[in-house]
């Protein structure tokens, strides 16, 4: 089976989705000054995460197969501010049942769309995955993209909740039915490491 056309269609759809989500909408009318002044400026939405964290992670071993087998691991997460908060760099390091894991996530803020893009890389392949796009609303951050998984394309969602100065909760979920249902496959509870005095 020739996968080249499917890969090409997938790449085009990712680019179109990224452009639609990241470019500001074009309006045929004059902007409403009152709406502009109250629109949320999210460039500091990730300030809560700057620092070093201990993370307890639960990961589903075989997503979207009906499997209920989970593995547990501990990770260190370090988040550094870039561009005065308009970007940040997250590094995750963990020893997992399948080996050592190093991940990198560059988050970039788009001041026109008021949204963030997540740009993931890991040390195993050295490549950058298609960006996730999303934003924070009412204390909840949600970010979505399309990704290849086991020979098909699935929706991937990242959600940040329960945010306090010293803790927060993170979940990843997959959907193979266009977002009608979601299966959580990665759960992390993060606690800030106290600075040594």
Order of alpha helices (4+ residues) and beta strands (2+ residues): alpha-alpha-beta-beta-beta-beta-beta-beta-beta-beta-beta-beta
